[in-house]
Structures are given as structure tokens and as C-alpha cells.
């Protein structure tokens, strides 16, 4: 059975790019436009992985991670950040919150697919 991945990013073009790469490799994909939307979609079905941006309106990616990990139902869901943010302090904050991988934009498709294959 195909793994299902939630992509959370306020950029339509990034969501489409990531979605096309994942779908072409056999993954099911659901898209969300920000952290709040991501949280609401998490409750609709089981996801094997969440791929999220950090900087988004309404709720940023790290706030969303805090909410995901605080919910016993989603506590063990794997999370990967896909963001322009490369500061070590943010990476460490993400790791402390439970983020398993951090990929910096611009990214290449092979790096994305490798990380997803290890986490999903």
C-alpha cells in the first residue's frame, strides 16, 4: 500500500513541485496551505510523513510541529522541514521538537526523495 504524505507550504509552486515528485514515485499526497490547515488535515486520515515549510501565515511550521507532537494520536508521525531557513539554531529547535530531517530550499529532487524514503 502506498505511503501517504502531507505537504504543508504556503507556496503553491513548492506544493506542486513536491507533490509531483512524490506522486511520480508512488506516494499519495495531501496538500495544506499553512500550519492550521495542516493540523486540520492530520485529523482526516493517517499520514506516514509530514513535509512542512517553516515560514507560513496563520501558524508556522515549528508551531505546527509542537501541536502535532502534543497530540497522542500523532505523536509518532515523522516530520521533515523543507524550508529556506538554514540557521543552526532553528534546526536545533526543530530537532528538539521532534523534526527528523531538515532540507533547505532550493533542493534537488533526489535529496527530497531520499529523505522521504528514509522517513515515510
Secondary structure as GFF3:
##gff-version 3
##sequence-region A 1 120
A	DSSP	beta_strand	4	8	.	.	.	ID=ss1
A	DSSP	alpha_helix	12	24	.	.	.	ID=ss2
A	DSSP	beta_strand	28	32	.	.	.	ID=ss3
A	DSSP	alpha_helix	35	42	.	.	.	ID=ss4
A	DSSP	beta_strand	49	52	.	.	.	ID=ss5
A	DSSP	alpha_helix	61	70	.	.	.	ID=ss6
A	DSSP	beta_strand	78	83	.	.	.	ID=ss7
A	DSSP	alpha_helix	88	97	.	.	.	ID=ss8
A	DSSP	beta_strand	101	104	.	.	.	ID=ss9
A	DSSP	alpha_helix	109	119	.	.	.	ID=ss10
###
